[in-house]
Amino acid sequence: VTAVPLLCPDGPAHGWRRVNADGVDMNRCFRGEGPLEGAQPVEAFLLQTELEALHHGPTPVDTLWCMHTWPGITEPIMDGLGPEFGRQLGDFSALASAFAAHTSSERIKPPRNRVEPGMPVTWNGGPRRRYGITTVLVEGGGEPDKLDEHLAAGAELM
């Protein structure tokens, strides 16, 4: 398991939400053509370069979780399903049922599978298109809230 705790530490620390210290929306800097130094913020370039190496290595990534905002109602959105569905994991309805059975609050909705043509290539949908892997966008209400609620929602999702 590889985890990147926070791609944009400056955003939450300063109340900037998804932008880094240079004002770049970090969700909009995945490159569908592959990483390119100078065309992406350095954080995104380094992460996408590592993701590219993992994808072509002996243990490729099969699922990517984009954990956005957690306060408010949180909704996991699958931006297309990778090859593990129908093999190791069963079908999507089995995942949705298991997810609903293991979440204890009304703060987290069941996951849904969303495939919308013409969506921008972002961190939540781009890796699905580029690598054919499952990508999960965990989207929340985005309103500021209490730290204990952030931590509780994060623990439940994990």
C-alpha positions in Angstrom: 0.0 0.0 0.0 1.4 3.4 -1.0 -0.2 6.5 0.5 0.4 10.2 -0.1 -1.0 11.8 3.0 -1.5 15.3 1.5 -0.5 16.6 -1.9 -1.3 20.2 -1.0 -0.3 20.8 2.7 -0.4 24.6 2.2 -4.1 24.6 1.2 -5.7 23.4 4.4 -3.1 25.1 6.6 -4.0 28.5 5.1 -7.6 28.0 4.3 -7.0 27.8 0.5 -8.8 24.6 0.0 -7.4 22.9 -3.2 -4.8 25.5 -4.2 -1.1 25.4 -3.3 1.0 28.4 -2.3 1.4 29.3 -6.0 -2.4 29.5 -6.4 -2.6 26.3 -8.6 -5.7 24.1 -8.1 -4.0 20.8 -7.2 -6.9 18.7 -8.4 -6.6 20.1 -11.9 -2.9 19.3 -12.5 -3.0 15.6 -13.4 -1.7 15.3 -17.0 -3.5 12.8 -19.2 -0.4 12.6 -21.4 1.9 11.8 -18.5 4.0 13.8 -16.2 5.9 16.8 -17.6 8.3 18.8 -15.5 7.5 22.5 -15.7 4.0 21.9 -17.0 2.8 20.9 -13.5 3.4 22.1 -10.0 6.4 20.3 -8.6 4.2 18.4 -6.1 2.0 17.0 -8.9 4.9 16.3 -11.2 6.7 14.2 -8.5 3.5 12.3 -7.5 2.6 11.6 -11.1 6.1 10.5 -12.0 6.0 8.1 -9.0 2.6 6.8 -10.1 3.9 6.3 -13.6 6.9 4.3 -12.3 4.6 2.2 -10.0 2.2 1.5 -12.9 5.0 0.1 -15.1 6.7 -1.7 -12.2 6.2 -5.2 -10.8 3.4 -4.2 -8.4 1.2 -1.7 -10.3 -1.4 0.4 -8.6 -4.9 -0.9 -9.0 -6.9 1.7 -7.0 -6.3 5.4 -6.3 -8.3 7.2 -3.6 -8.6 11.0 -3.9 -9.6 12.2 -0.5 -10.9 15.7 -0.9 -12.9 17.5 1.7 -14.4 15.5 4.5 -16.7 17.8 6.5 -20.4 17.7 5.7 -21.9 14.8 3.9 -19.1 12.7 2.3 -19.8 10.8 -0.9 -17.3 8.3 -2.5 -17.6 8.5 -6.2 -16.0 5.9 -8.5 -14.9 7.5 -11.7 -15.0 4.3 -13.6 -14.1 0.8 -12.4 -10.8 -1.0 -12.9 -10.2 -4.6 -13.8 -10.4 -5.8 -10.2 -14.2 -5.5 -10.3 -15.7 -8.7 -11.5 -12.5 -10.6 -10.4 -11.1 -10.1 -6.9 -13.9 -7.7 -5.7 -17.1 -9.0 -7.3 -19.4 -6.4 -8.9 -19.9 -2.8 -7.8 -23.2 -3.5 -6.0 -21.3 -5.9 -3.6 -18.9 -3.1 -2.8 -21.7 -0.6 -2.3 -23.5 -3.0 0.1 -20.3 -3.7 2.1 -19.6 0.0 2.3 -23.0 0.7 3.6 -22.8 -2.1 6.2 -19.5 -0.8 7.6 -20.2 3.0 7.9 -21.8 4.0 11.1 -22.7 7.6 10.5 -25.2 9.3 8.2 -22.3 11.6 7.2 -21.0 9.1 4.6 -23.2 8.1 1.6 -22.8 4.8 -0.2 -20.4 4.9 -3.1 -21.7 5.5 -6.7 -20.1 4.8 -10.0 -20.0 7.8 -12.2 -18.7 7.8 -15.8 -19.4 11.1 -17.6 -18.0 11.7 -21.1 -16.2 15.0 -21.5 -15.2 15.4 -17.8 -11.9 17.2 -17.3 -8.8 15.1 -16.7 -8.2 15.5 -13.0 -6.6 13.4 -10.2 -10.0 11.8 -9.6 -10.7 10.7 -13.2 -7.3 11.0 -15.0 -5.6 7.9 -13.5 -8.6 5.8 -14.6 -8.3 7.0 -18.1 -4.5 6.8 -18.3 -3.9 3.5 -16.4 -7.3 1.7 -16.5 -7.4 1.6 -12.7 -10.3 2.2 -10.3 -10.2 5.8 -9.0 -12.4 6.9 -6.1 -13.1 10.6 -5.4 -14.2 11.1 -1.9 -16.0 14.4 -2.1 -17.4 16.3 0.9 -19.4 19.3 1.6 -16.4 21.6 1.7 -17.6 23.8 4.5 -15.3 24.4 7.5 -16.1 22.3 10.4 -14.6 20.9 13.7 -11.4 19.0 13.7 -13.0 16.1 15.6 -15.6 15.7 12.8 -12.8 15.6 10.2 -10.9 13.0 12.1 -14.1 10.9 12.7 -15.0 10.9 9.0 -11.4 10.1 7.9 -11.3 7.2 10.4 -14.6 5.8 9.1 -13.5 6.0 5.5 -10.2 4.3 6.2 
